[in-house]
Amino acid sequence: MIKEELKLVDGLLEVVDARLPSSSRNPELQDLTKKPRMIVLTKTDLADPAQTELWIDYWQARCETIVGTNLLLGKGLGEIRQSVAKTFPELKRLPRLLVVGIPNVGKSTL
């Protein structure tokens, strides 16, 4: 089903829980598409701040676009908008993004 949706979008917002960032990712997403993807690290207020920074550094070192957020307080939303704008500067319209992630990571809140 995701393969069909990927044809209709410009990129992905992969929502990941900061408390268990490695376990809350879908490893198959990388193989499904080469479209731009941004990692939205949610629930940063519930995770260890030092560990969260290490994960952000880890993914940034691998050329991943990543934003840490606390969606309940609206923290990080501006960074998400800025990152999306930087990723799709050539579009004359708002980009179409597919929000993906395992259950309970914060997709609906986003």
N, C-alpha and C positions, 0 to 999 in steps of 0.2 A: 504494500500500500504506500509506503514512504517513497518508493521508486517513482510511482506515478505522480505524487505530489511534487517531487523534486523537479520535474519537468516544467512546473508552473511557477517556480520561485527563482529569485536571484541569489539567495544564500540561506544560511541556517543560523539560528540562534540556539545553541546547545545549552540547556539549563542543567547545571551541576550543583549538587549540595556540597557546600564548603566543609561540612563535617566528615564527609567520606568522598572526597573528590575523585579518586581513582575508581572506586566501586560504583559510583553513580553515573559513570559515562557509558555510552553504548559504543563498544569497540568497532562495530560494523559500520558506523556512520562514515568513517574515513574511507572505506572501500566503496561506498555507494555513490559518492560524487566528489568532484574536484571543485565544486562551487565554494565560494568564500564561506567561512564558518567563524562565528564568534562564540566563545565560551562565556556564559553568564554564571558566575559563581555566586549562588544564593546562600542565604542564612549565615553570612559571615559573622553576624553578631553572636551566633551560637557556637562558632568554631574557635579553636585556639588561634589567636592573631598571628603568632609567630609561624605556625604551620601553614596558615592561609597564605602568608607572604612567600613562604618557600614554594608552595604550589603555583602561585602566580609567577614567580621567577622561573620555575621549571617550564611552564607552558610558554612563557614569553621567549625563553631561550630556544624553543622549538618553533618559533615564528607563529605562534598561535595568538590571536587577538583574544584577550581575556579581560573581563571587568568583574570586580568584586562588588556585591550588592547586599543591601538589607532592604528587601522589597517592601516589608511592612512599614518601614519608615520612609520609603522613597529614595533611599541613598543609593547612588550609582546610576540612576536613570539618565541623568545628563551625560554621564560617561558613555552609556550605551548609545544614546543618540549621536554623540560625537564620533564614536567608533564606526557606527553604521554609515555616517556621512563620509568619513575618510575612506571607507571600504568601497563605496559606490559613487565616486565623484562624477563619473561620466553619465549617470542616469539623469534624465530630464524629469523624472517622476520619483515618487517615493518608492524605495525598493520593496519587493515582495519577499518576506522572510518566513521561513517555516520554523516554528518554535518546537523543539524536540527535547526529549529527556525521559528518564524513567519516571514511574509514578512517585508523587509526593516530593519532588525537588523544587517546586515553585512555579511551574509553567502557568497555571491559572492566575496566580498572583501577579506574574509579570504581565 
